[in-house]
Amino acid sequence: SNLTPQDLLNLSLYSQLGIVFVAGILTSFTPCVYPLIPITLSIFGARSVKSKLSAFLLSISYVLGTSTTYTLLGLIAALTGSFFGSFLSNPWFSLAIGLVLIFFGLAGLDIIQLRFSKSIQSSANQAGGTGHLGAYVMGIVSGIIAAHAPVSYTHLRAHETK
Protein backbone atom coordinates (compact mmCIF):
# COMPACT_ATOMS: atom_id res chain seq x y z
CA SER A 1 0.00 0.00 0.00
CA ASN A 2 1.03 3.61 -0.47
CA LEU A 3 2.19 5.57 2.52
CA THR A 4 1.14 9.18 2.77
CA PRO A 5 3.14 11.89 4.51
CA GLN A 6 0.44 11.96 7.18
CA ASP A 7 1.02 8.24 7.87
CA LEU A 8 4.70 8.96 8.47
CA LEU A 9 3.89 11.88 10.74
CA ASN A 10 1.65 9.63 12.84
CA LEU A 11 4.56 7.26 13.60
CA SER A 12 6.47 7.53 16.85
CA LEU A 13 9.53 9.74 17.04
CA TYR A 14 11.83 6.70 17.21
CA SER A 15 10.22 5.19 14.11
CA GLN A 16 10.63 8.46 12.24
CA LEU A 17 14.28 8.72 13.28
CA GLY A 18 14.84 5.11 12.23
CA ILE A 19 13.34 5.75 8.79
CA VAL A 20 15.48 8.87 8.33
CA PHE A 21 18.58 6.96 9.46
CA VAL A 22 17.97 4.12 6.98
CA ALA A 23 17.20 6.63 4.20
CA GLY A 24 20.48 8.41 4.98
CA ILE A 25 22.41 5.16 4.70
CA LEU A 26 20.69 4.33 1.40
CA THR A 27 21.60 7.72 -0.05
CA SER A 28 25.26 7.00 0.64
CA PHE A 29 25.09 4.45 -2.18
CA THR A 30 24.04 6.96 -4.83
CA PRO A 31 26.53 7.94 -7.57
CA CYS A 32 26.80 11.54 -6.39
CA VAL A 33 28.71 10.32 -3.33
CA TYR A 34 31.50 8.67 -5.36
CA PRO A 35 33.50 11.88 -6.00
CA LEU A 36 33.74 12.38 -2.23
CA ILE A 37 35.39 9.00 -1.60
CA PRO A 38 38.92 10.23 -2.44
CA ILE A 39 38.36 13.37 -0.38
CA THR A 40 37.17 11.37 2.61
CA LEU A 41 40.03 8.89 2.30
CA SER A 42 42.55 11.72 2.11
CA ILE A 43 41.12 13.23 5.28
CA PHE A 44 41.24 10.03 7.31
CA GLY A 45 44.13 8.32 5.53
CA ALA A 46 46.39 11.34 5.95
CA ARG A 47 45.96 11.44 9.71
CA SER A 48 47.81 9.21 12.10
CA VAL A 49 45.08 7.63 14.19
CA LYS A 50 46.15 6.05 17.45
CA SER A 51 43.20 3.70 17.99
CA LYS A 52 39.93 2.55 16.49
CA LEU A 53 38.06 4.64 19.05
CA SER A 54 40.00 7.73 18.00
CA ALA A 55 39.26 7.02 14.32
CA PHE A 56 35.57 6.54 15.15
CA LEU A 57 35.41 9.84 17.04
CA LEU A 58 37.21 11.60 14.19
CA SER A 59 34.68 10.23 11.71
CA ILE A 60 31.83 11.35 13.99
CA SER A 61 33.28 14.88 13.88
CA TYR A 62 33.36 14.71 10.08
CA VAL A 63 29.76 13.47 9.89
CA LEU A 64 28.60 16.18 12.29
CA GLY A 65 30.17 18.78 9.99
CA THR A 66 28.33 17.35 7.00
CA SER A 67 25.12 17.18 9.03
CA THR A 68 25.53 20.83 10.01
CA THR A 69 25.73 21.83 6.35
CA TYR A 70 22.62 19.86 5.39
CA THR A 71 20.70 21.12 8.41
CA LEU A 72 21.48 24.75 7.60
CA LEU A 73 20.64 24.28 3.90
CA GLY A 74 17.39 22.55 4.83
CA LEU A 75 16.42 25.33 7.24
CA ILE A 76 17.20 28.00 4.65
CA ALA A 77 15.15 26.15 2.02
CA ALA A 78 12.25 25.66 4.43
CA LEU A 79 12.26 29.28 5.61
CA THR A 80 12.40 30.74 2.09
CA GLY A 81 9.52 28.61 0.81
CA SER A 82 9.41 28.11 -2.94
CA PHE A 83 12.30 30.50 -3.63
CA PHE A 84 14.81 27.74 -4.40
CA GLY A 85 12.36 25.80 -6.55
CA SER A 86 11.56 28.82 -8.69
CA PHE A 87 15.21 29.85 -8.79
CA LEU A 88 16.39 26.40 -9.91
CA SER A 89 13.67 26.10 -12.55
CA ASN A 90 15.02 29.14 -14.40
CA PRO A 91 16.65 27.83 -17.61
CA TRP A 92 19.27 30.61 -17.59
CA PHE A 93 20.41 29.58 -14.14
CA SER A 94 20.59 25.94 -15.25
CA LEU A 95 22.61 26.98 -18.31
CA ALA A 96 25.03 28.98 -16.16
CA ILE A 97 25.53 26.05 -13.76
CA GLY A 98 26.03 23.72 -16.74
CA LEU A 99 28.71 26.00 -18.20
CA VAL A 100 30.52 26.19 -14.86
CA LEU A 101 30.45 22.39 -14.58
CA ILE A 102 31.77 22.01 -18.14
CA PHE A 103 34.55 24.48 -17.34
CA PHE A 104 35.60 22.60 -14.21
CA GLY A 105 35.30 19.29 -16.07
CA LEU A 106 37.72 20.56 -18.70
CA ALA A 107 40.00 21.81 -15.94
CA GLY A 108 39.85 18.38 -14.30
CA LEU A 109 40.97 16.83 -17.58
CA ASP A 110 43.81 19.39 -17.83
CA ILE A 111 42.39 20.80 -21.06
CA ILE A 112 42.12 24.17 -19.32
CA GLN A 113 44.83 25.15 -16.82
CA LEU A 114 43.74 26.80 -13.58
CA ARG A 115 46.48 28.70 -11.81
CA PHE A 116 46.08 30.00 -8.29
CA SER A 117 48.37 32.23 -6.30
CA LYS A 118 50.66 30.69 -3.68
CA SER A 119 48.67 32.29 -0.85
CA ILE A 120 45.40 30.73 -2.07
CA GLN A 121 47.10 27.33 -2.48
CA SER A 122 48.61 27.58 0.99
CA SER A 123 45.26 28.50 2.55
CA ALA A 124 43.50 25.64 0.75
CA ASN A 125 46.12 23.13 1.89
CA GLN A 126 45.63 24.17 5.50
CA ALA A 127 41.82 24.18 5.40
CA GLY A 128 40.39 22.12 8.17
CA GLY A 129 43.52 21.73 10.21
CA THR A 130 43.99 18.71 12.42
CA GLY A 131 42.03 16.91 15.08
CA HIS A 132 38.31 16.86 15.62
CA LEU A 133 37.80 20.51 14.69
CA GLY A 134 39.66 19.94 11.42
CA ALA A 135 37.51 16.90 10.62
CA TYR A 136 34.38 18.91 11.47
CA VAL A 137 35.42 21.75 9.14
CA MET A 138 36.22 19.28 6.36
CA GLY A 139 32.79 17.72 6.90
CA ILE A 140 31.22 21.14 6.38
CA VAL A 141 33.26 21.65 3.20
CA SER A 142 32.38 18.17 1.93
CA GLY A 143 28.72 18.85 2.66
CA ILE A 144 28.88 22.00 0.58
CA ILE A 145 30.53 20.11 -2.27
CA ALA A 146 27.94 17.33 -2.17
CA ALA A 147 24.93 19.57 -1.46
CA HIS A 148 23.95 19.81 -5.12
CA ALA A 149 22.63 16.24 -5.22
CA PRO A 150 19.70 16.62 -2.78
CA VAL A 151 18.83 20.00 -4.29
CA SER A 152 18.86 18.52 -7.80
CA TYR A 153 16.72 15.57 -6.68
CA THR A 154 14.19 17.91 -5.05
CA HIS A 155 14.17 19.99 -8.24
CA LEU A 156 13.47 16.90 -10.37
CA ARG A 157 10.71 15.69 -8.03
CA ALA A 158 9.04 19.10 -8.22
CA HIS A 159 8.91 18.83 -12.03
CA GLU A 160 7.47 15.31 -11.88
CA THR A 161 4.44 16.54 -9.95
CA LYS A 162 3.60 19.26 -12.50
Helices and strands as residue ranges (DSSP letters): H 5-9, H 13-27, G 31-33, H 36-45, H 52-80, H 83-88, H 91-108, H 118-125, H 131-146, H 148-160
